[in-house]
Amino acid sequence: MADPRTIRALLQATAPWLTQRGADNGRTEAELLVGHALSMRRLDLYLDLDRPLSDDEIARCRALVKRRGQGEPLAYITQEREFYGLALHVSPDVLIPRPDTETLVDAALARLPEDVEGVVVDVGTGSGCIALALLQQREGLRAVAVDVSTAALAVARKNAERHGLFDRLELREGDLLSPCRDVVGALLVVSNPPYVLRGSPLLHKDVAAFEPALALYGEDDDGLGHHRRILAAAPAVLHERGAVLLEIGADQQEQARGLLKPPFVAVDVVADLGGHPRVVVLQR
């Protein structure tokens, strides 16, 4: 890249450089990276486009842009991602929340009346995105959020405190539902469990390179081993008319329907905004 000396010139040089290296929207990513490096909002960049930059400021910007050019996800560089209207802190200890997972939140909210009171269990909470979105939308709800990773739970706690939701969230460490043996009558069990098969052509190379393998790769030949273990344990914590909602891959619809076993009596697969199968719902 050239050695630009103003915000305007820096953005003009950075945007096409990022686009050439695979960024979906080089201009937007350039603005986010430069804004993060300079501790400026995107609006403030536009209000001060011709401000000269010091050597130190240029060096900070170029360091972040270089990381993005090498494939590191933007959210890990800026340490932030929006999910269901919530600005969330993220780190390489957690999966980056994605719009596809908002389908799971929508499906859960459809089963939770506005005046609902009770508890939901979020298995493999990661950044806390699912549990926190539900708590934000339903004031009478409480959530138990479980993760096997201590570092992930620290991220979830930070996000809960940031949005004033920690008083309705209980974090527990352990494998799937094993820390929830004392939970009774949960309205829902929700989860975005690992489901990707190693070597899957659907997995972007940057995701495989940078996001936590523990949260990506599923068990069993079809990748749905975690789903089966959650379903086996869920009846002990669920209300008698409760449901389990699990995210799945776009190519796992047939296998997901095969998860239906007593005491669950109905199964449905919900598509995301792109029309791909995304959430399997099993009704008790």
PyMOL commands that set and color helices and strands:
alter all, ss='L'
color gray80, all
select helices_A, chain A and resi 7-20+26-38+42-47+55-69+74-78+99-109+129-137+150-162+166-168+178-180+205-210+213-216+225-236+253-257
alter helices_A, ss='H'
color red, helices_A
select strands_A, chain A and resi 80-83+86-89+118-123+141-147+169-173+186-191+238-247+266-271+277-283
alter strands_A, ss='S'
color yellow, strands_A
deselect
rebuild
show_as cartoon
